[in-house]
Amino acid sequence: MASIEQLQQQIQRFSAFLKIDPDNRSLLLEMGELYHRAGQHDDALAYLVRLLELEPGSVVAQSRIASVYLSQHRFAEASTILQALAAGGERSAALEHNLGIALFFQERYDEAAVRFAAARDAGLDSPTNAKFLAYCLHHEGNLEGASAACEAWIAGDAGPAGRAYLSLLSFDAGDRERARDLALQVLADVPDNPDANAVAGSLALEDQDIDSANAHFATVLAQQPDNGRALLGYGLTLLHREDHAGAVAALTRASDDMPGNAGTDVALGWTLLTGGDAAAAEIRFRIAIEHDRGFAEAHGGLASALVHLGRVDEAKQAIVVANKLDRNNFGSVYAQAALLKLEQRSDLADRLIARALERTPVAGGPTLLEGLNKLLVPRVKH
């Protein structure tokens, strides 16, 4: 790869040629490419736009302009150009990959996945393309496809990043043993890898090793302060420690970072409820239901909040909905137990929720914290 100094020397050389022949299309293209590689994007665009003026409809000029837009993070403009080229019949692995990148950074993951897959099928054997395909399929909840793409990423790049991400995918797919093995392999070589620490923290939380979980999530957040998964896990460790204020702050940030993730709002709802703010908890559970009406835990949590607000008839309706969706949801179990206690003495219902972090309301059932740990796997709407 040429150094900046070498690129500048080439730019000076071709500039001299252009003074003699200012409309030379090959020279304009070369200057655009050199300036792009040198990171001087405005200059690159000036030459490429001039080329397009001389050669309207030039696929090469438009593709290069789109590439500069990608470097400038002007993703919407890049995708507009590339989609128009594709609609006009242009097909190449590079075009498909670049269009996938432009769509990915607009969070249009389903469309981006199609493009990355097309680039692969067109012969682009690139770890980067496989990586982004894995990311997109993961976002869409296609764990099997994401894992296959991640394996292709790993095959082309022996670094730790692919193995760490495969660990994350394995965790979300429920293969805890594989997730743990991969995470430990990565952490042995790269102790601060974010994905491996996220997995290790989630597994430690499931094992009730709160100190270890907290340390792993803190490692992630030191590098990626807005990592929603780590914020969720960190918030749950604070809830384990009964630091409700800290847990609410962390989970609120997680909800902001992962808008639409019903599981995060359910965790925040329970944190507010166990901290004594049933009204705020109701709001969060209702937000979770808006995001995913088929999520039993959101309805079960709402039922528990309504019990503590004294709205028993509404609570019973929410329990019916939750149980139709999943009779094993822990939210309605707590709500039903609280209702039974409420019929005897209202203070017993409050004490049940206050103790819910450590105690199960029914023999053999999970504690609230055990149930909340399941929310570490991102909820994908169906």
Residue, then its C-alpha position, 0 to 999 in steps of 0.5 A: m500500500a502506498s504511503i501518503e507521501q507516495l500518493q502525493q507524489q503521484i498526485q503531483r505527477f498526474s496533475a502535471f499531465l492534466k494541465i496539458d490534457p484537462d479533459n483526459r478521462s483516464l487521468l480524471l479517474e486516476m486523480g479521483e482514485l488517488y485523492h480518495r486513497a489519500g483521504q482527500h474526499d472533496d478533491a476526489l469528488a471534484y475529479l469524479v464529478r468532472l469525469l461524469e460531466l464528460e461521460p454522462g451515465s458512466v458506471v465507473a464514475q458513479s461507482r467511484i463517487a458512491s465509494v467516496y460517499l461511503s468513506q464520508h459516511r454519506f450512506a443514503e447518497a451512496s445507496t441511491i447511486l448504487q441502487a440505480l446502477a443495480a436497477g439499470g442492470e449492473r451486476s458485480a460483486a463489488l457493487e453488491h458489497n458496497l450497496g450492502i455496506a450503504l444499507f447496513f449503516q442505515e440499519r436496513y439489515d434485511e436489504a443489506a443481507v440480500r446484497f452481501a449474499a449476492a456479492r458472495d454468490a458473485g464470487l467475492d470471497s471476502p472475510t469482510n463481506a462474510k462478517f457483514l452478512a453475519y451481522c445482518l442475519h443476526h439482526e434479523g434473527n437468522l442465527e443459523g445463517a449468521s453462524a454459517a456466514c461467521e464460519a466463512w469469516i473465520a475461514g478467511d481471517a484467523g484473527p479473534a474477532g470472528r471467533a468472538y462473534l461466533s461465541l455471541l451467536s452460539f450464546d443466542a442460539g442456546d449453545r452455552e458450552r460452545a459459547r463458553d469455549l469460544a469466549l475463553q479461547v478468545l479471552a486467553d489471547v485478547p482479554d479485552n475483546p468486547d464480544a467475548n467479554a459480553v458472552a463471559g459476562s452473560l454466562a457469569l450472570e447465569d451462574q450467579d457470579i455477579d462480581s465476574a459478570n460485572a467486571h466483564f460487562a465493565t470491560v465492554l463498556a469501557q470500549q463501547p459505552d453504548n453497547g446495549r447488550a453490555l448495558l443490559g447485563y451490567g444493569l442486571t448485575l446492579l439489580h442483583r446487588e439491589d442498586h436500583a438507582g444504578a440499575v435503572a440508569a443502566l437499563t434506561r441507557a440500554s433501552d435507548d441504545m436498543p430501541g424496540n428491544a422488548g426484553t430490555d424494557v421488561a427488565l427495566g420494568w421489573t427493576l422499577l417495580t422491585g424498587g417500589d415505583a409501580a406506576a413507572a413500571e407499568i409504563r415500561f411494560r406497556i412500551a414493551i408490549e407496543h414493541d412486541r405484543g406476542f411477548a408473554e413476559a411483557h404482559g406478565g410484568l404488566a400484570s404484576a405492576l397492576v396488582h401493586l397499583g390495586r387494579v386487580d381486574e386489569a391484572k387478571q386480564a393481563i395474566v390471561v393474555a400472558n398465559k395464552l402466550d406462554r404458561n411458563n412466563f415468570g411475570s404472570v407467576y409473580a402476578q398470580a402469587a401477588l393476587l393470592k397474597l393480596e386477597q389475604r393482606s395487601d402488605l404481603a403482596d408488596r413483600l413478595i415483590a420486594r423479596a422476588l429477587e432471591r425467592t421463588p413464589v412457587a415451589g421449583g419455580p425460578t426467582l425473578l433474577e433467574g428469569l431476568n437473566k434470560l433477557l440477555v438474549p435479544r428478543v427478536k419479533h416474529 
